[in-house]
């Protein structure tokens, strides 16, 4: 269903036509929702996005798709109960129905022990802004992506490789407001390029993601994928043995990513974390330094959490020793800690999670 809002419109070919909603437009939309709610407390989250993707396989572009969306999510609190309702339409009647649905759902929920009043404006001030919106990315057209992909497919063909992958571009705007005066806004663009080069029974892969499409060097990525495919020609089995394995960043991310929820206060409190009884003890090699840092230049995402609170930079592992956890407001109160701005949108059973893991590098080359 098409959202009735001034969000990015696309042509039949998928080219961007209008800008995402401005901060002022989303603030006005949030104010309309708050005014319609009859709950004790109300929170509204608005997301608008535009995404376009070019897909290729067998050295040929075979698909181009584009989509746009608007999501308005209303959370109501009444008598210690909370619930959420969502709509993708912004006319007055739809907003009113969403606010009423959230209220009715909340009334039928059990009381939630430990449910805190909604957050007010953070005592430490608003979240530090991050620049993650680039017009070059948001305005990229199918022709822009096709030129890059077509050149790489020709190169793959010359090298007797078969290439497949995707090249996507888009933009996203997020606003969160509540009846206690919180308003947080973030906008970012996103480009992603991924390629798999196949060579008979071998293959190679490379991928990059960035808010700025100009930072993606698709040619270098494609050459790396083809190089890996060529180097792995005629694979053979080898006997089991102890070996030193050098992992590329994407593989290291997969390993570190499996641990992300283990650093959540709720996970430790509920004894679901692998770090229960291991905090402060040597778990990893002494060369491992891990942070959660939304402000790192290679990270993406909003600098505020699901309650609109500013995210803090948190040291999770120091010289291989788990030292820190992230906390939502409610979990911090239970564990007598300070909130770190990592709460997930309520209601939820997870509490919080570090969403911007940064593993410090070493001093060796690949």
Steps between C-alpha positions, in 0.01 A plus 500: 500500500641839407571726795325833490795715592765711333760231480743422221313421179650283230448486129411176324872442446572553868675837488464723803265792442439684831683536829427304815281681757686779675550518874226764521255283304559198724475716812161628384383146421610378844320791667178404319522146637574615855203738489267216395604261778298463821758281676678596823822519299562467128803438284510514121770370268496597132716346229503600135723328249580460135704209368600399148698194393667375184557123489730316260588138424678313222679826413166667418273746679168322536300700753447854623255565782411802710274545800400770743335475837363686797449344843337675795514304826309618806573374853243568770543470877199477728487386864839328489424320174646565156441392141577613148301539177630585153367655180649591163252781430519859625146633449319615812267200522784247470706679767201508733434127446862416577497707821173341611621149412817547708290620794252211477780245469674649804182478708485126433863431590609382845669762715871509423716492813785746481346704218652846535335827403599600151835674475515876502768701321838354598678674786823481299332673206396383156689233311814621327413534128666276244529575127366197320288648223660557160299635209717310251375176652137599547474635144675209323303370202472155337720636220769596754504150646473334159810676367708361786356149482522475121869591501577239767304230320699567182824473698385173655415364159843591366658312792274200437319552831125500560388790720187535710397745768311816593551875504248691714455864599244673717421732789323479834357753747410423861322709761403412858284718723309452824254684718775595750675726251752272332561553129787328320567501127749321277541461128747293305566367154628153424681336211599136481693306240550123511654274238569129466738397223480134393763307312399139441513330839644803681361836606595829661293759683528866602260753650493858626239725661519876552269800545697666217483313170821675394686309772418164338777392266304243302787442256745403777238280667428319173867444431548362851209258452643386165847464650363275775313292243820457296710414806255230607488316169522120516430465874607181670438337835771525765531295819381649831773694678566805714537796269530876525200652323490863394143631494385796296307778682161366390575160654624660823179704510296180481687357799482818707138553398394172660602652834311828473214409734734345756610854585142608589421562866173308467683197359735493799216567746299209355809273490478469122841648429817302433672758722308406814772422760762619246483879526841631600676175403732425208274355230655618172855556383668806645491663155118522504352846564126534441279808525147598425534836327224647284724801431775299328539627139441153353176446693142571398177549692339759726692650794199439729327185622145367485391743773670801343792501745852589378726202438823490697834356386554188713819293538387137496831311495840632610809292414284188473313557828121568489465826693178672398133447423236718338180593683153629429342728759301220662787250510737761639260562788476127575877454490586830672691625197484805275295476178720500191239587236465151356136423579297326231150630411248404768330269568761229447652204683862577407557823689798640313786407268822652365422577136831657393782258579852622426789255519834679511748385241853380551825612338542218245405506135266241351 
